[in-house]
Amino acid sequence: MQFTDFSLDARLLKSLDHMGIEKPTEIQEQAIPVGLSGKDLMASSKTGSGKTLAFLLPAMQRIISTKALSKRDPRVLILLPTRELANQVYSQLRLLVANTQYKAIKILGGENFNDQAKSLSRDPHFVVATPGRLADHLAQHHLHLNGLELLILDEADRMLDLGFVDQLKAINAAADHKRRQTLMFSATLDHSDINEIAAELLKEPVHVSVGAGNIENLDITQRIYLSDHLDHKEALLSHILKNETNKQVIIFTATRQDTDRLAGKLAEAGFNTASLSGDLKQNARNQIMDQFARGLQDILVTTDVASRGLDLLNVSLVINFDMPKFAEEYVHRIGRTGRAGAKGDAISLVGPKDWANFQQVQQFLRKTFEFSVIDGLEAKFSGLKDKPKAKRKPKANAKSAAAKAAKSKAKAKSKAKQDKRFITGIDVGDAPMLRKPKSKLQETPE
């Protein structure tokens, strides 16, 4: 299939040609016709599958070919879970609107609120936003969504993980009208929370699934090294970085403190390193990602803030210094390499603290990994044994039940004999004490 088969506007085809994109991917082949038809869509696809264009092209075609419902309200709203992913989508959108009269803005947390309010007052056609900040502007009446034609939610599962349920519901309520179309993209459709929010936001959606969330990218080679402790992990990491040839490397850690500490150690060892974590201001994060994308650094040490959506074509190796807490995140992490048909490598360092999370990854991928070894850096740790399950007591059969009932009856009878109430004569000390019978009333003669 070719992009010309979708009957797209000539300006869009020209933009795709300038971007060097020739053929649609599988998710684009299935999602674009649904988006163009005006029906709601619920789609899932593996990372790096090209789903951004799967919703941007129908959105652009709709804006170009149909009349606006409102002259002032945004026509298309694209919601994304993180600022990095929003910047990525906004960059692609700008390439598509470059030779048109349509305006696009981004509304992200961490940026100047008043400047964003001014941008919204200029009546943009497209708004790319994170849910929290957009909900804040809605509450301040800086924009209205009565005329919104297309609501797009990318990485919807991640938005729910980050706690944006209330904001999504508020945005949905502000744009709740029959002529609105909604496109929802998620890493998985087999998720109770996703199905619950989809039932509220979408109307009889078409379901499209290209590659389940636990389907591995065959362009990525995966290796697992066991480690005994933190120093052992760092020794393994140092050996890999010094002895293997790679273009760019992303190293994922568990916390911001781990990111800063490890990035400092690598810089001291002479590696050209940058670090990224969620607590940095947006301008700083943008600058770091821009410099890394342009190849000014060889290594990026980061938390999961960079695990989704970033299209960095020069990344040839991803290293999980710490295993992720959620198995799905493993797929997104290693998906930062092996993009657009390129080959990539993924290495995970698994210590005792990582073992439970590593087991979850194996279950999620339905795969048992073999462990790799570096000569001279072999680990003594070989994994943790599963805790034995408590044995259940066998169920009592009929005979034992009868014996138990007889024993209970005998116990009750024995207890009755020991009754100390003075109803019958019971010797107490030397003298018997008997309960006096009730005296009968004598009839008086008339």
Buried (B, 14 or more C-beta within 10 A) or exposed (E): EEBEEBEBBEBBBEBBEEEEBEEBBBBBBBBBBBBBEEBBBBBBBBBBBBBBBBBBBBBBBBBBEEEEBBEEBBBBBBBBBBBBBBBBBBBBBEEBBEEBEBBBBBBBBBBEEEEBBEBBEEBBBBBBBBBBBBBBBBEEEBBBBEBBBBBBBBBBBBBBBBEBBEBBBBBBEBBEEEEBBBBBBBBBBEBEEBEEBBEEBBEEBBEBBBBBBBEBBEBBBBBBBBBBBBEBBBBBBBBBBEEEEBBBBBBBBBEBEBBBBBBEBBBEEEBEBBBBBBEBEBEEBBEBBEEBBEEEBBBBBBBBBBBBBBBBEBBBBBBBBBBBEBBBBBBBBBBBBBBEEBEBBBBBBBBEEBBEBBBBBBEBBEEEBEEEEEEEBEBEBEEEEEEEEEEEEEEEEEEEEEEEEEEEEEEEEEEEEEEEEEEEEEEEEEEEEEEEEEEEEEEEEE
